[in-house]
Amino acid sequence: MTRQLKQKALAALVTAALFCAPVFAAAPMVKTAAPGYFSMMLGDFEITAINDGTVDLPVDKLLQGEKPAAISAALAKSFLKAPLETSVNTFLINTGSKLILVDAGAAGLFGPTLGKFVANLKAAGYQPEQIDEIYITHMHSDHVGGLAANGQRAFPNATVRAQKQEADFWLSQANMDKNPKMADSFKGAMASLNPYVTAGKFAAFEGNVELVPGISSLSGKGHTPGHATYLVESKGQKLVLIGDLIHVAAVQFDRPQVTITFDSDQKTAAAERRQAFDAAARGGYLVGGSHLQFPGIGHIVKESKGYDFIPVNYTQMR
């Protein structure tokens, strides 16, 4: 057989082998994401952002002080649209001597797409029983729902703390009777907090106070009557957990005057947001937001009439 014939024969055999090879079905789509936690160091403190899930919000209808068309345009500029898939973030602080959680997610109080906190907490290497204290920014359902499960404390060894004005408002039957349209929010707060109140594991605070070394409360009243933010400091590094001072980054950083229907005092909420943004921009410290895209930690810089948000650089724990 000539060399040319041998090459043709070999080519034919290879082609036949390829066509006769078994055909495998396409791999099924996994459709799951990595666990929702992100850890970083702040001085000697370990900070872990833990996601409770996301919820679709009709922000073009919820945001106040700007025309819906302008809101849609601002969202489109960031390749987003309404309803906006919005993160619900919590923050775990390991000081080395205490494990402190800021907010607890929604559990089942805010729809089926939330309630992932405990699974993500465990994926991060922690158990609910290890948490010593829980600081609540405010008592809306997506921040307190995770405190209780089946009427029992989900964090059996934790003391829950919140600003007194917040507790006085949301845990009052008289206030619920005066605000029937908000009855579900009152009921959610009571169901979440009362197991701790009954067990003597709830302690309110007033004003700007140090709660444990390195963590202080900063009082507010715009978003809710006792909305608190928390200043975390270690070795000269700072992080302020701003709770619900902002809901829609694509709109409210450029337009801090824009509020949301969830704000109980629209004017004060806008003023507190601008004050917090100005302080963060001047101080150059980190902020963490409950509804900024997960992990929700970064810096704020001043831009013209508004601000910009620079997400924290991804780092590996060492």
SVG drawing of the C-alpha trace seen along z (x, -y; Angstrom):
<svg xmlns="http://www.w3.org/2000/svg" viewBox="-56 -69 60 71">
<polyline fill="none" stroke="black" stroke-width="0.4" points="0.0,0.0 1.4,-3.4 2.0,-6.1 -0.8,-8.2 -3.3,-5.3 -2.2,-4.6 -2.9,-8.3 -6.3,-8.1 -7.1,-4.9 -6.0,-6.3 -8.1,-9.5 -11.1,-7.3 -10.6,-5.3 -10.3,-8.4 -13.5,-9.9 -15.3,-6.6 -14.2,-6.5 -15.4,-10.1 -18.9,-9.4 -19.2,-6.1 -18.1,-7.6 -20.9,-7.7 -22.8,-11.0 -23.4,-12.3 -26.4,-14.3 -25.8,-18.0 -24.8,-18.6 -27.8,-19.8 -27.7,-23.4 -26.8,-23.6 -28.6,-26.9 -27.1,-27.4 -24.7,-30.1 -21.8,-30.0 -22.8,-30.4 -23.6,-34.1 -20.9,-35.2 -17.8,-37.4 -15.1,-37.8 -12.5,-40.5 -10.4,-41.9 -10.9,-45.3 -7.9,-45.8 -8.2,-42.9 -11.9,-42.3 -13.2,-39.8 -16.1,-41.1 -18.4,-38.7 -21.2,-39.9 -23.9,-37.3 -26.6,-37.4 -30.2,-36.4 -31.2,-36.3 -32.7,-38.8 -36.1,-40.3 -37.6,-41.9 -38.7,-45.5 -40.8,-47.8 -38.4,-50.6 -39.9,-52.8 -43.1,-52.9 -41.5,-52.9 -38.9,-55.7 -40.2,-59.2 -39.0,-62.7 -38.1,-61.7 -40.2,-60.9 -40.5,-57.2 -39.0,-57.8 -35.9,-59.4 -35.6,-56.4 -35.9,-54.0 -33.2,-55.9 -30.9,-55.8 -31.4,-52.1 -30.7,-51.5 -27.5,-53.5 -26.3,-50.7 -27.8,-48.0 -30.7,-47.4 -34.5,-47.7 -37.5,-47.5 -38.5,-45.4 -35.0,-45.5 -33.5,-42.3 -32.4,-43.7 -29.9,-42.2 -30.7,-41.7 -27.4,-41.7 -26.5,-41.1 -23.0,-41.6 -21.2,-39.4 -18.4,-40.8 -15.9,-38.6 -14.0,-40.8 -11.9,-37.9 -13.8,-37.9 -17.4,-38.2 -19.4,-37.3 -21.9,-40.0 -24.5,-40.0 -26.0,-43.2 -29.5,-42.4 -30.9,-38.8 -32.5,-38.8 -36.2,-38.1 -36.7,-34.3 -40.2,-33.8 -41.6,-37.3 -40.7,-38.9 -41.3,-36.2 -39.9,-32.9 -36.7,-34.3 -35.2,-35.3 -34.5,-33.2 -31.0,-32.0 -29.2,-33.5 -28.7,-30.5 -27.4,-28.3 -25.0,-31.0 -23.9,-31.6 -23.1,-27.9 -21.3,-27.9 -19.2,-30.8 -18.1,-28.5 -20.4,-29.7 -23.4,-28.3 -26.4,-30.3 -25.5,-29.2 -22.2,-30.9 -23.6,-34.4 -23.4,-36.5 -25.2,-39.7 -27.4,-40.9 -27.7,-44.6 -30.8,-45.6 -30.7,-48.6 -34.5,-48.7 -37.5,-46.4 -38.8,-46.1 -39.5,-42.4 -36.5,-41.9 -34.1,-42.8 -35.7,-41.0 -37.6,-38.0 -34.7,-35.7 -34.6,-36.2 -37.3,-33.6 -38.2,-30.2 -41.5,-28.6 -42.0,-31.0 -38.6,-30.2 -35.3,-32.1 -33.2,-31.2 -30.1,-32.4 -30.5,-30.8 -27.5,-32.4 -27.7,-35.9 -28.9,-39.1 -30.8,-41.3 -30.3,-45.1 -32.0,-48.0 -32.6,-51.7 -35.3,-52.3 -37.4,-54.5 -37.5,-51.7 -38.6,-49.1 -41.1,-51.5 -42.8,-52.0 -42.9,-48.6 -43.5,-46.5 -46.5,-48.6 -50.0,-47.2 -51.4,-50.7 -49.2,-51.9 -50.3,-49.0 -54.0,-49.9 -53.2,-53.5 -51.6,-52.3 -53.8,-49.5 -52.3,-49.7 -48.9,-48.7 -50.3,-45.9 -48.3,-43.2 -45.1,-45.0 -46.0,-45.4 -46.9,-41.7 -43.7,-40.7 -41.6,-42.8 -43.5,-41.4 -43.3,-37.8 -39.5,-38.2 -38.6,-40.2 -41.0,-39.0 -39.3,-35.6 -36.2,-37.5 -38.1,-40.0 -39.9,-37.2 -36.6,-35.5 -34.9,-38.6 -32.6,-38.6 -33.6,-42.0 -31.8,-45.2 -32.6,-48.6 -30.2,-51.5 -30.5,-55.2 -28.5,-57.6 -24.9,-57.2 -23.3,-54.7 -20.5,-52.1 -22.1,-48.7 -18.9,-46.6 -15.3,-47.8 -15.0,-48.8 -18.7,-48.9 -20.9,-51.9 -24.4,-52.9 -25.3,-56.0 -28.9,-57.1 -31.3,-58.1 -35.0,-58.5 -35.7,-59.0 -36.3,-55.6 -38.0,-54.4 -38.5,-56.1 -35.4,-54.5 -33.3,-53.5 -29.7,-52.9 -26.4,-52.6 -23.3,-51.1 -19.7,-52.2 -17.1,-49.4 -13.5,-50.4 -10.3,-48.4 -6.7,-49.5 -7.7,-52.8 -9.8,-51.2 -13.5,-52.1 -16.7,-50.5 -20.1,-52.1 -23.1,-49.8 -25.7,-52.2 -28.8,-49.9 -31.5,-51.3 -30.1,-54.7 -30.1,-53.6 -32.1,-51.1 -31.2,-51.7 -27.6,-52.5 -28.1,-53.2 -30.5,-56.1 -29.8,-57.3 -26.1,-57.9 -26.5,-60.3 -29.7,-61.7 -29.5,-61.4 -32.7,-63.5 -34.7,-60.6 -36.5,-58.7 -38.6,-55.6 -42.1,-54.9 -40.7,-52.7 -39.2,-55.9 -41.4,-57.0 -40.1,-60.6 -39.1,-61.4 -37.4,-64.7 -35.3,-63.4 -34.4,-60.2 -33.0,-62.3 -31.1,-64.5 -29.6,-61.6 -28.5,-59.9 -26.7,-63.0 -25.1,-63.5 -23.9,-59.9 -22.6,-60.0 -20.7,-63.3 -19.1,-61.9 -18.0,-58.7 -16.6,-60.6 -14.7,-63.0 -13.5,-60.2 -12.6,-57.7 -13.9,-54.8 -15.9,-51.8 -19.6,-51.6 -21.8,-48.5 -25.4,-48.7 -28.3,-46.3 -29.5,-46.7 -26.4,-47.5 -25.5,-44.7 -23.9,-41.9 -21.5,-42.0 -22.6,-45.6 -19.3,-46.9 -17.3,-49.8 -16.3,-53.4 -18.3,-56.5 -16.8,-59.4 -18.2,-62.8 -19.2,-63.3 -20.7,-66.7 -24.1,-67.0 -24.1,-63.4 -21.9,-60.5 -20.4,-57.4 -19.9,-54.0 -16.7,-52.0 -17.1,-48.4 -14.4,-46.9 -11.6,-45.1 -11.9,-41.4 -9.3,-39.9 -8.5,-36.4 -8.4,-35.8 -4.9,-35.0"/>
</svg>
